[in-house]
Amino acid sequence: MDWRERCGNKLVSAQEALKAVRNGDTVQVNWLHATPVTLSEALMARKEELRDVKVCVIGPLFDWDQPGADQAFILQTPYLGVTTRPPMAEGRVTFTLRRCLRRTSTATVASAPGCLCPKP
């Protein structure tokens, strides 16, 4: 039995998965080549309804510096890359040496597009 047979009825769209994110939550986004672009796009699509969501990134390939996103998302990173340097220079990214990931939500969004995994 492959993963599609075991998990197929549990798979949801990226938009459905990101409904679990609420105001004030912290979201850890995988880094560099493992950036979950589909999930990042779905979260960015909610920028008008979300406020103060901490997005912890390490060299993301997704551009979180989009118009209107500054009220919805607080970017935090321990690594400045091509997509985080310009907003950092303008004071719109928090540079942090501490780990961003904390248990702040009832769900963890995995890197696989459309996968919502409940916390243990």
MMTF fields as JSON, N, C-alpha, C and O atoms, coordinates in Angstrom:
{
  "mmtfVersion": "1.0.0",
  "mmtfProducer": "UNKNOWN",
  "numBonds": 479,
  "numAtoms": 480,
  "numGroups": 120,
  "numChains": 1,
  "numModels": 1,
  "chainsPerModel": [1],
  "groupsPerChain": [120],
  "chainIdList": ["A"],
  "bondAtomList": [4, 2, 8, 6, 12, 10, 16, 14, 20, 18, 24, 22, 28, 26, 32, 30, 36, 34, 40, 38, 44, 42, 48, 46, 52, 50, 56, 54, 60, 58, 64, 62, 68, 66, 72, 70, 76, 74, 80, 78, 84, 82, 88, 86, 92, 90, 96, 94, 100, 98, 104, 102, 108, 106, 112, 110, 116, 114, 120, 118, 124, 122, 128, 126, 132, 130, 136, 134, 140, 138, 144, 142, 148, 146, 152, 150, 156, 154, 160, 158, 164, 162, 168, 166, 172, 170, 176, 174, 180, 178, 184, 182, 188, 186, 192, 190, 196, 194, 200, 198, 204, 202, 208, 206, 212, 210, 216, 214, 220, 218, 224, 222, 228, 226, 232, 230, 236, 234, 240, 238, 244, 242, 248, 246, 252, 250, 256, 254, 260, 258, 264, 262, 268, 266, 272, 270, 276, 274, 280, 278, 284, 282, 288, 286, 292, 290, 296, 294, 300, 298, 304, 302, 308, 306, 312, 310, 316, 314, 320, 318, 324, 322, 328, 326, 332, 330, 336, 334, 340, 338, 344, 342, 348, 346, 352, 350, 356, 354, 360, 358, 364, 362, 368, 366, 372, 370, 376, 374, 380, 378, 384, 382, 388, 386, 392, 390, 396, 394, 400, 398, 404, 402, 408, 406, 412, 410, 416, 414, 420, 418, 424, 422, 428, 426, 432, 430, 436, 434, 440, 438, 444, 442, 448, 446, 452, 450, 456, 454, 460, 458, 464, 462, 468, 466, 472, 470, 476, 474],
  "bondOrderList": [1, 1, 1, 1, 1, 1, 1, 1, 1, 1, 1, 1, 1, 1, 1, 1, 1, 1, 1, 1, 1, 1, 1, 1, 1, 1, 1, 1, 1, 1, 1, 1, 1, 1, 1, 1, 1, 1, 1, 1, 1, 1, 1, 1, 1, 1, 1, 1, 1, 1, 1, 1, 1, 1, 1, 1, 1, 1, 1, 1, 1, 1, 1, 1, 1, 1, 1, 1, 1, 1, 1, 1, 1, 1, 1, 1, 1, 1, 1, 1, 1, 1, 1, 1, 1, 1, 1, 1, 1, 1, 1, 1, 1, 1, 1, 1, 1, 1, 1, 1, 1, 1, 1, 1, 1, 1, 1, 1, 1, 1, 1, 1, 1, 1, 1, 1, 1, 1, 1],
  "groupList": [{"groupName": "MET", "atomNameList": ["N", "CA", "C", "O"], "elementList": ["N", "C", "C", "O"], "formalChargeList": [0, 0, 0, 0], "bondAtomList": [1, 0, 2, 1, 3, 2], "bondOrderList": [1, 1, 2], "singleLetterCode": "M", "chemCompType": "L-PEPTIDE LINKING"}, {"groupName": "ASP", "atomNameList": ["N", "CA", "C", "O"], "elementList": ["N", "C", "C", "O"], "formalChargeList": [0, 0, 0, 0], "bondAtomList": [1, 0, 2, 1, 3, 2], "bondOrderList": [1, 1, 2], "singleLetterCode": "D", "chemCompType": "L-PEPTIDE LINKING"}, {"groupName": "TRP", "atomNameList": ["N", "CA", "C", "O"], "elementList": ["N", "C", "C", "O"], "formalChargeList": [0, 0, 0, 0], "bondAtomList": [1, 0, 2, 1, 3, 2], "bondOrderList": [1, 1, 2], "singleLetterCode": "W", "chemCompType": "L-PEPTIDE LINKING"}, {"groupName": "ARG", "atomNameList": ["N", "CA", "C", "O"], "elementList": ["N", "C", "C", "O"], "formalChargeList": [0, 0, 0, 0], "bondAtomList": [1, 0, 2, 1, 3, 2], "bondOrderList": [1, 1, 2], "singleLetterCode": "R", "chemCompType": "L-PEPTIDE LINKING"}, {"groupName": "GLU", "atomNameList": ["N", "CA", "C", "O"], "elementList": ["N", "C", "C", "O"], "formalChargeList": [0, 0, 0, 0], "bondAtomList": [1, 0, 2, 1, 3, 2], "bondOrderList": [1, 1, 2], "singleLetterCode": "E", "chemCompType": "L-PEPTIDE LINKING"}, {"groupName": "CYS", "atomNameList": ["N", "CA", "C", "O"], "elementList": ["N", "C", "C", "O"], "formalChargeList": [0, 0, 0, 0], "bondAtomList": [1, 0, 2, 1, 3, 2], "bondOrderList": [1, 1, 2], "singleLetterCode": "C", "chemCompType": "L-PEPTIDE LINKING"}, {"groupName": "GLY", "atomNameList": ["N", "CA", "C", "O"], "elementList": ["N", "C", "C", "O"], "formalChargeList": [0, 0, 0, 0], "bondAtomList": [1, 0, 2, 1, 3, 2], "bondOrderList": [1, 1, 2], "singleLetterCode": "G", "chemCompType": "PEPTIDE LINKING"}, {"groupName": "ASN", "atomNameList": ["N", "CA", "C", "O"], "elementList": ["N", "C", "C", "O"], "formalChargeList": [0, 0, 0, 0], "bondAtomList": [1, 0, 2, 1, 3, 2], "bondOrderList": [1, 1, 2], "singleLetterCode": "N", "chemCompType": "L-PEPTIDE LINKING"}, {"groupName": "LYS", "atomNameList": ["N", "CA", "C", "O"], "elementList": ["N", "C", "C", "O"], "formalChargeList": [0, 0, 0, 0], "bondAtomList": [1, 0, 2, 1, 3, 2], "bondOrderList": [1, 1, 2], "singleLetterCode": "K", "chemCompType": "L-PEPTIDE LINKING"}, {"groupName": "LEU", "atomNameList": ["N", "CA", "C", "O"], "elementList": ["N", "C", "C", "O"], "formalChargeList": [0, 0, 0, 0], "bondAtomList": [1, 0, 2, 1, 3, 2], "bondOrderList": [1, 1, 2], "singleLetterCode": "L", "chemCompType": "L-PEPTIDE LINKING"}, {"groupName": "VAL", "atomNameList": ["N", "CA", "C", "O"], "elementList": ["N", "C", "C", "O"], "formalChargeList": [0, 0, 0, 0], "bondAtomList": [1, 0, 2, 1, 3, 2], "bondOrderList": [1, 1, 2], "singleLetterCode": "V", "chemCompType": "L-PEPTIDE LINKING"}, {"groupName": "SER", "atomNameList": ["N", "CA", "C", "O"], "elementList": ["N", "C", "C", "O"], "formalChargeList": [0, 0, 0, 0], "bondAtomList": [1, 0, 2, 1, 3, 2], "bondOrderList": [1, 1, 2], "singleLetterCode": "S", "chemCompType": "L-PEPTIDE LINKING"}, {"groupName": "ALA", "atomNameList": ["N", "CA", "C", "O"], "elementList": ["N", "C", "C", "O"], "formalChargeList": [0, 0, 0, 0], "bondAtomList": [1, 0, 2, 1, 3, 2], "bondOrderList": [1, 1, 2], "singleLetterCode": "A", "chemCompType": "L-PEPTIDE LINKING"}, {"groupName": "GLN", "atomNameList": ["N", "CA", "C", "O"], "elementList": ["N", "C", "C", "O"], "formalChargeList": [0, 0, 0, 0], "bondAtomList": [1, 0, 2, 1, 3, 2], "bondOrderList": [1, 1, 2], "singleLetterCode": "Q", "chemCompType": "L-PEPTIDE LINKING"}, {"groupName": "THR", "atomNameList": ["N", "CA", "C", "O"], "elementList": ["N", "C", "C", "O"], "formalChargeList": [0, 0, 0, 0], "bondAtomList": [1, 0, 2, 1, 3, 2], "bondOrderList": [1, 1, 2], "singleLetterCode": "T", "chemCompType": "L-PEPTIDE LINKING"}, {"groupName": "HIS", "atomNameList": ["N", "CA", "C", "O"], "elementList": ["N", "C", "C", "O"], "formalChargeList": [0, 0, 0, 0], "bondAtomList": [1, 0, 2, 1, 3, 2], "bondOrderList": [1, 1, 2], "singleLetterCode": "H", "chemCompType": "L-PEPTIDE LINKING"}, {"groupName": "PRO", "atomNameList": ["N", "CA", "C", "O"], "elementList": ["N", "C", "C", "O"], "formalChargeList": [0, 0, 0, 0], "bondAtomList": [1, 0, 2, 1, 3, 2], "bondOrderList": [1, 1, 2], "singleLetterCode": "P", "chemCompType": "L-PEPTIDE LINKING"}, {"groupName": "ILE", "atomNameList": ["N", "CA", "C", "O"], "elementList": ["N", "C", "C", "O"], "formalChargeList": [0, 0, 0, 0], "bondAtomList": [1, 0, 2, 1, 3, 2], "bondOrderList": [1, 1, 2], "singleLetterCode": "I", "chemCompType": "L-PEPTIDE LINKING"}, {"groupName": "PHE", "atomNameList": ["N", "CA", "C", "O"], "elementList": ["N", "C", "C", "O"], "formalChargeList": [0, 0, 0, 0], "bondAtomList": [1, 0, 2, 1, 3, 2], "bondOrderList": [1, 1, 2], "singleLetterCode": "F", "chemCompType": "L-PEPTIDE LINKING"}, {"groupName": "TYR", "atomNameList": ["N", "CA", "C", "O"], "elementList": ["N", "C", "C", "O"], "formalChargeList": [0, 0, 0, 0], "bondAtomList": [1, 0, 2, 1, 3, 2], "bondOrderList": [1, 1, 2], "singleLetterCode": "Y", "chemCompType": "L-PEPTIDE LINKING"}],
  "groupTypeList": [0, 1, 2, 3, 4, 3, 5, 6, 7, 8, 9, 10, 11, 12, 13, 4, 12, 9, 8, 12, 10, 3, 7, 6, 1, 14, 10, 13, 10, 7, 2, 9, 15, 12, 14, 16, 10, 14, 9, 11, 4, 12, 9, 0, 12, 3, 8, 4, 4, 9, 3, 1, 10, 8, 10, 5, 10, 17, 6, 16, 9, 18, 1, 2, 1, 13, 16, 6, 12, 1, 13, 12, 18, 17, 9, 13, 14, 16, 19, 9, 6, 10, 14, 14, 3, 16, 16, 0, 12, 4, 6, 3, 10, 14, 18, 14, 9, 3, 3, 5, 9, 3, 3, 14, 11, 14, 12, 14, 10, 12, 11, 12, 16, 6, 5, 9, 5, 16, 8, 16],
  "groupIdList": [1, 2, 3, 4, 5, 6, 7, 8, 9, 10, 11, 12, 13, 14, 15, 16, 17, 18, 19, 20, 21, 22, 23, 24, 25, 26, 27, 28, 29, 30, 31, 32, 33, 34, 35, 36, 37, 38, 39, 40, 41, 42, 43, 44, 45, 46, 47, 48, 49, 50, 51, 52, 53, 54, 55, 56, 57, 58, 59, 60, 61, 62, 63, 64, 65, 66, 67, 68, 69, 70, 71, 72, 73, 74, 75, 76, 77, 78, 79, 80, 81, 82, 83, 84, 85, 86, 87, 88, 89, 90, 91, 92, 93, 94, 95, 96, 97, 98, 99, 100, 101, 102, 103, 104, 105, 106, 107, 108, 109, 110, 111, 112, 113, 114, 115, 116, 117, 118, 119, 120],
  "secStructList": [7, 7, 2, 2, 2, 2, 2, 4, 4, 4, 7, 7, 7, 2, 2, 2, 2, 4, 4, 4, 7, 7, 6, 6, 7, 3, 3, 3, 7, 7, 7, 4, 4, 4, 7, 7, 2, 2, 2, 2, 2, 2, 2, 2, 6, 6, 6, 6, 6, 7, 7, 1, 3, 3, 3, 3, 7, 1, 1, 7, 1, 1, 7, 7, 7, 7, 6, 6, 7, 6, 6, 6, 3, 3, 3, 3, 3, 1, 1, 7, 7, 6, 6, 6, 2, 2, 2, 2, 2, 6, 6, 7, 3, 3, 3, 7, 1, 1, 7, 7, 7, 7, 7, 7, 1, 1, 3, 3, 3, 7, 1, 1, 6, 6, 7, 3, 3, 3, 7, 7],
  "xCoordList": [0.849, 0.0, 0.898, 1.759, 0.696, 1.506, 0.808, -0.299, 1.462, 0.96, -0.371, -1.189, -0.611, -1.874, -3.052, -4.119, -2.851, -3.917, -4.135, -5.271, -3.048, -3.158, -3.671, -4.389, -3.309, -3.629, -4.597, -5.018, -4.952, -5.748, -6.985, -7.271, -7.736, -8.963, -8.684, -9.609, -7.432, -7.065, -6.459, -6.284, -6.142, -5.515, -6.527, -7.683, -6.061, -6.893, -6.09, -4.876, -6.755, -6.068, -5.216, -5.407, -4.288, -3.451, -4.323, -4.075, -5.333, -6.217, -6.959, -7.111, -7.415, -8.109, -7.143, -7.498, -5.942, -4.943, -4.595, -4.43, -4.482, -4.06, -5.178, -4.937, -6.392, -7.471, -7.181, -7.772, -6.264, -5.899, -5.093, -5.037, -4.475, -3.656, -4.572, -5.46, -4.324, -5.13, -4.248, -3.023, -4.86, -4.134, -3.229, -3.64, -1.979, -1.034, -0.292, 0.601, -0.635, 0.058, 1.479, 1.821, 2.296, 3.641, 3.69, 3.278, 4.198, 4.294, 5.761, 6.419, 6.271, 7.652, 7.616, 6.93, 8.346, 8.384, 9.726, 10.781, 9.672, 10.901, 11.77, 11.279, 13.027, 13.982, 14.532, 14.47, 15.074, 15.728, 14.95, 13.777, 15.569, 14.929, 13.69, 12.905, 13.496, 12.337, 11.213, 10.258, 11.319, 10.275, 8.945, 8.855, 7.914, 6.606, 5.858, 5.034, 6.148, 5.612, 4.085, 3.453, 3.486, 2.025, 1.388, 0.405, 1.94, 1.406, 1.689, 0.851, 2.853, 3.186, 2.235, 1.785, 1.929, 0.98, -0.406, -1.081, -0.83, -2.151, -2.212, -3.235, -1.126, -1.098, -1.081, -1.777, -0.297, -0.255, -1.624, -1.974, -2.389, -3.728, -4.66, -5.682, -4.316, -5.134, -4.656, -5.095, -3.766, -3.166, -4.187, -3.927, -5.323, -6.337, -7.089, -7.638, -7.124, -7.895, -7.036, -7.569, -5.718, -4.831, -4.092, -3.859, -3.729, -2.948, -1.91, -2.191, -0.714, 0.361, 0.721, 0.979, 0.741, 1.188, 2.702, 3.206, 3.424, 4.879, 5.224, 4.812, 5.972, 6.423, 7.932, 8.673, 8.379, 9.796, 10.364, 9.943, 11.314, 11.867, 13.39, 14.005, 13.984, 15.439, 15.73, 15.624, 16.09, 16.404, 15.281, 15.516, 14.061, 12.941, 13.062, 13.567, 12.593, 12.515, 11.204, 11.036, 10.284, 9.027, 9.24, 9.893, 8.701, 8.848, 7.734, 6.599, 8.058, 7.082, 6.924, 6.034, 7.768, 7.741, 6.817, 7.277, 5.52, 4.526, 3.655, 3.469, 3.119, 2.271, 1.103, 0.413, 0.897, -0.212, 0.069, -0.773, 1.226, 1.533, 2.067, 2.077, 2.508, 3.161, 2.218, 2.687, 0.923, -0.03, -0.365, -0.681, -0.297, -0.661, 0.49, 0.288, 1.712, 2.827, 4.008, 4.373, 4.589, 5.811, 6.902, 6.923, 7.798, 8.852, 9.994, 10.465, 10.431, 11.574, 12.53, 12.108, 13.831, 14.81, 16.153, 16.551, 16.851, 18.217, 19.232, 20.44, 18.736, 19.599, 19.043, 17.87, 19.88, 19.443, 19.86, 21.044, 18.884, 19.126, 18.58, 18.241, 18.495, 18.097, 16.675, 16.41, 15.757, 14.387, 14.166, 13.135, 15.11, 14.913, 15.807, 15.547, 16.845, 17.724, 17.04, 17.167, 16.325, 15.693, 14.711, 14.798, 13.775, 12.887, 13.612, 13.184, 14.699, 15.482, 16.119, 16.143, 16.629, 17.255, 16.257, 16.646, 14.975, 13.93, 13.25, 12.271, 13.763, 13.221, 11.943, 11.197, 11.673, 10.431, 10.628, 9.69, 11.817, 12.115, 12.875, 13.783, 12.508, 13.201, 14.295, 14.026, 15.536, 16.656, 16.753, 16.881, 16.692, 16.711, 17.676, 17.722, 18.432, 19.345, 18.693, 19.221, 17.563, 16.904, 15.963, 15.573, 15.614, 14.734, 13.336, 12.808, 12.737, 11.408, 10.29, 9.25, 10.489, 9.401, 8.96, 9.77, 7.677, 7.07, 5.705, 5.144, 5.19, 3.86, 2.835, 2.511, 2.325, 1.375, 0.066, -0.855, -0.039, -1.245, -1.75, -1.011, -2.989, -3.555, -3.179, -3.499, -2.512, -2.141, -0.763, -0.332, -0.094, 1.188, 1.012, 0.518, 1.401, 1.294, 2.609, 3.665, 2.552, 3.751, 4.215, 3.507, 5.402, 5.959, 5.271, 5.315, 4.643, 3.965, 2.753, 1.943, 2.608, 1.463, 0.137, -0.133, -0.679, -2.011, -2.082, -3.118, -1.018, -1.03, -1.216, -0.447, -2.216, -2.438, -2.304, -3.073, -1.337, -1.055, -1.375, -0.797, -2.283, -2.571, -1.377, -0.596, -1.225, -0.129, -0.404, -1.561, 0.652, 0.462, -0.072, -0.289],
  "yCoordList": [-1.179, 0.0, 1.248, 1.393, 2.138, 3.364, 4.481, 4.301, 5.612, 6.715, 7.248, 7.702, 7.203, 7.704, 6.876, 7.415, 5.555, 4.686, 4.888, 4.859, 5.092, 5.269, 6.644, 6.775, 7.667, 9.043, 9.746, 10.868, 9.126, 9.792, 10.503, 11.615, 9.884, 10.531, 11.645, 12.347, 11.815, 12.87, 14.092, 15.137, 13.966, 15.08, 16.187, 15.935, 17.419, 18.587, 19.572, 19.428, 20.548, 21.572, 22.438, 22.45, 23.15, 24.073, 25.134, 25.506, 25.611, 26.624, 26.092, 26.796, 24.846, 24.229, 24.03, 24.294, 23.572, 23.328, 24.612, 24.595, 25.72, 26.979, 27.677, 28.707, 27.142, 27.696, 27.517, 28.199, 26.592, 26.355, 27.509, 27.648, 28.33, 29.449, 30.594, 31.017, 31.085, 32.171, 33.365, 33.249, 34.479, 35.68, 35.361, 34.698, 35.846, 35.665, 34.338, 34.142, 33.419, 32.126, 32.299, 33.334, 31.281, 31.217, 30.078, 28.957, 30.371, 29.376, 29.225, 30.204, 28.013, 27.716, 27.261, 26.295, 27.951, 27.62, 26.958, 27.463, 25.834, 25.14, 26.04, 27.027, 25.721, 26.657, 26.236, 25.074, 27.244, 27.12, 26.239, 26.507, 25.199, 24.387, 23.647, 23.149, 23.565, 22.873, 23.842, 23.454, 25.092, 26.074, 25.562, 25.264, 25.452, 24.979, 26.106, 26.795, 26.281, 27.413, 27.393, 28.434, 26.228, 26.144, 26.58, 27.32, 26.128, 26.525, 27.991, 28.678, 28.474, 29.886, 30.78, 31.804, 30.404, 31.174, 31.178, 32.207, 30.026, 29.938, 30.796, 31.424, 30.828, 31.68, 33.153, 33.968, 33.495, 34.881, 35.328, 36.501, 34.433, 34.768, 35.194, 35.833, 34.846, 35.209, 36.496, 36.81, 37.241, 38.425, 39.479, 40.244, 39.537, 40.541, 40.167, 41.045, 38.882, 38.45, 38.124, 38.002, 37.98, 37.618, 38.834, 39.808, 38.763, 39.819, 39.186, 38.228, 39.747, 39.397, 37.916, 37.356, 37.286, 35.901, 35.925, 36.499, 35.302, 35.245, 34.164, 33.013, 34.536, 33.593, 33.471, 34.409, 32.301, 32.051, 31.404, 30.314, 32.074, 31.61, 31.587, 32.348, 30.703, 30.663, 30.625, 29.571, 31.749, 31.804, 31.307, 30.45, 31.817, 31.291, 31.624, 32.679, 30.709, 30.985, 31.683, 32.184, 31.719, 32.449, 33.877, 34.098, 34.838, 36.247, 36.667, 36.89, 36.773, 37.196, 38.714, 39.225, 39.426, 40.889, 41.363, 41.861, 41.205, 41.581, 42.708, 42.824, 43.54, 44.656, 44.163, 43.21, 44.82, 44.49, 43.371, 43.073, 42.743, 41.608, 42.048, 41.252, 43.286, 43.717, 43.757, 43.643, 43.913, 43.878, 42.451, 42.194, 41.537, 40.145, 39.341, 38.524, 39.568, 38.7, 39.457, 40.54, 38.868, 39.377, 38.377, 37.255, 38.783, 37.875, 37.828, 38.858, 36.612, 36.398, 35.438, 34.468, 35.725, 34.852, 34.903, 35.959, 33.774, 33.778, 33.853, 33.827, 33.946, 33.943, 34.924, 34.852, 35.831, 36.804, 36.348, 36.162, 36.175, 35.761, 36.791, 37.907, 36.423, 37.358, 37.897, 39.046, 37.102, 37.587, 38.285, 38.931, 38.169, 38.794, 40.009, 40.782, 40.192, 41.351, 42.702, 43.601, 42.878, 44.192, 44.595, 45.72, 43.716, 44.146, 44.292, 45.073, 43.551, 43.69, 45.078, 45.714, 45.536, 46.857, 47.965, 49.037, 47.705, 48.682, 48.428, 49.095, 47.469, 47.201, 46.395, 46.443, 45.652, 44.889, 43.391, 42.614, 42.985, 41.594, 41.605, 42.414, 40.716, 40.596, 39.562, 38.41, 39.969, 39.034, 38.419, 39.133, 37.111, 36.434, 35.258, 34.513, 35.094, 33.963, 32.79, 31.678, 33.034, 31.946, 31.19, 31.677, 30.011, 29.171, 29.76, 30.191, 29.782, 30.362, 29.399, 29.824, 28.131, 27.164, 26.966, 26.645, 27.161, 26.931, 26.283, 26.338, 25.689, 25.073, 26.17, 26.453, 26.786, 27.877, 27.647, 28.453, 26.583, 26.35, 24.938, 24.094, 24.689, 23.362, 22.433, 21.245, 22.941, 22.105, 22.501, 23.641, 21.575, 21.82, 21.605, 20.559, 22.564, 22.423, 21.858, 22.457, 20.722, 20.041, 20.656, 21.463, 20.269, 20.804, 20.258, 20.894, 19.105, 18.541, 19.388, 19.686, 19.79, 20.621, 19.975, 18.826, 20.721, 20.263, 19.301, 18.668, 19.167, 18.209, 18.925, 19.829, 18.543, 19.098, 17.959, 16.998, 18.065, 16.996, 17.469, 18.462, 16.798, 17.22, 17.022, 16.09, 17.894, 17.751, 16.571, 16.268, 15.897, 14.775, 15.238, 14.42],
  "zCoordList": [0.0, 0.0, 0.0, 0.868, -0.965, -1.008, -0.225, 0.282, -0.139, 0.671, 0.169, 0.97, -1.146, -1.684, -1.185, -0.891, -1.093, -0.589, 0.91, 1.383, 1.655, 3.102, 3.501, 4.492, 2.74, 3.139, 2.198, 2.48, 1.112, 0.079, 0.569, 0.125, 1.485, 1.959, 2.973, 3.382, 3.38, 4.326, 3.636, 4.264, 2.356, 1.648, 1.39, 1.051, 1.56, 1.298, 0.455, 0.31, -0.087, -0.876, 0.047, 1.263, -0.543, 0.231, 0.91, 2.057, 0.202, 0.773, 2.001, 3.0, 1.915, 3.051, 4.22, 5.369, 3.936, 4.976, 5.72, 6.94, 5.001, 5.613, 6.375, 7.004, 6.335, 7.16, 8.645, 9.481, 8.978, 10.375, 10.963, 12.185, 10.141, 10.616, 11.041, 10.301, 12.275, 12.819, 13.179, 13.219, 13.433, 13.85, 15.031, 15.984, 14.956, 16.037, 16.037, 16.861, 15.134, 15.063, 14.543, 13.97, 14.746, 14.204, 13.195, 13.494, 11.996, 10.93, 10.556, 10.203, 10.631, 10.22, 8.764, 8.43, 7.904, 6.483, 6.176, 6.561, 5.485, 5.127, 4.255, 3.706, 4.125, 3.543, 2.187, 1.786, 1.502, 0.201, -0.764, -1.024, -1.301, -2.338, -1.828, -2.635, -0.52, 0.053, 0.421, 1.094, -0.013, 0.259, -0.291, -1.482, 0.544, 0.068, -0.646, -0.044, -1.908, -2.669, -2.709, -2.532, -2.936, -3.005, -1.69, -1.692, -0.572, 0.729, 1.023, 1.607, 0.627, 0.83, 0.047, 0.56, -1.182, -1.997, -1.361, -1.343, -0.839, -0.199, 1.059, 1.33, 1.828, 3.017, 2.613, 3.217, 1.605, 1.13, 0.618, 0.752, 0.046, -0.451, 0.687, 0.441, 1.927, 3.089, 3.761, 4.867, 3.11, 3.736, 4.154, 5.083, 3.503, 3.86, 5.133, 5.8, 5.483, 6.651, 7.868, 8.971, 7.701, 8.808, 9.358, 8.643, 10.636, 11.275, 12.2, 12.92, 12.16, 13.098, 13.119, 14.185, 11.966, 11.862, 11.679, 10.714, 12.607, 12.486, 11.474, 11.618, 10.462, 9.445, 9.582, 9.286, 10.034, 10.245, 8.994, 8.606, 8.366, 7.099, 7.165, 7.911, 6.373, 6.231, 4.736, 4.11, 4.171, 2.74, 1.849, 0.997, 2.019, 1.238, -0.25, -0.632, -1.06, -2.493, -2.83, -3.942, -1.886, -2.054, -1.575, -0.555, -2.296, -1.941, -0.985, -1.408, 0.299, 1.299, 1.341, 2.02, 0.63, 0.61, -0.509, -1.536, -0.303, -1.302, -0.769, 0.442, -1.655, -1.213, -0.359, -0.721, 0.765, 1.65, 2.626, 3.474, 2.531, 3.404, 4.761, 5.7, 4.886, 6.13, 7.328, 8.46, 7.134, 8.247, 8.661, 9.823, 7.72, 7.987, 8.564, 9.462, 8.05, 8.377, 8.98, 8.521, 10.007, 10.617, 10.241, 10.746, 9.361, 8.912, 9.907, 10.39, 10.204, 11.092, 10.393, 9.764, 10.514, 9.881, 10.604, 11.097, 10.671, 11.177, 10.03, 10.263, 8.791, 7.603, 6.586, 6.219, 6.137, 5.145, 3.75, 3.47, 2.899, 1.525, 0.557, 0.952, -0.691, -1.743, -1.544, -1.898, -0.99, -0.811, 0.525, 0.714, 1.456, 2.765, 3.008, 3.93, 2.206, 2.413, 2.158, 2.989, 1.048, 0.822, 1.931, 2.424, 2.344, 3.426, 4.771, 5.62, 4.968, 6.198, 6.258, 7.312, 5.131, 5.068, 5.404, 5.869, 5.169, 5.455, 6.799, 7.135, 7.566, 8.887, 8.906, 9.884, 7.842, 7.764, 7.975, 7.795, 8.349, 8.691, 10.002, 10.194, 10.896, 12.169, 12.019, 11.676, 12.276, 12.249, 13.635, 14.63, 13.7, 14.985, 14.955, 13.976, 16.007, 16.111, 16.836, 16.824, 17.457, 18.168, 17.25, 16.189, 17.674, 16.889, 16.84, 17.865, 15.671, 15.496, 15.869, 16.371, 15.633, 15.748, 17.196, 18.066, 17.438, 18.739, 18.535, 17.44, 19.556, 19.479, 19.744, 20.898, 18.685, 18.87, 18.145, 18.275, 17.395, 16.624, 16.891, 17.398, 16.556, 16.745, 15.608, 15.654, 14.595, 13.457, 12.958, 13.132, 12.352, 11.72, 10.234, 9.813, 9.444, 8.002, 7.502, 7.708, 6.853, 6.367, 5.051, 4.448, 4.617, 3.377, 2.135, 1.081, 2.234, 1.07, 0.725, 1.603, -0.551, -0.92, -0.53, -0.88, 0.194, 0.545, 1.713, 1.913, 2.494, 3.601, 4.92, 5.244, 5.683, 7.008, 8.003, 7.963, 8.888, 9.833, 11.233, 11.673, 11.972, 13.341, 14.236, 14.042, 15.218, 16.179, 17.086, 17.379, 17.536, 18.46, 19.803, 20.697]
}
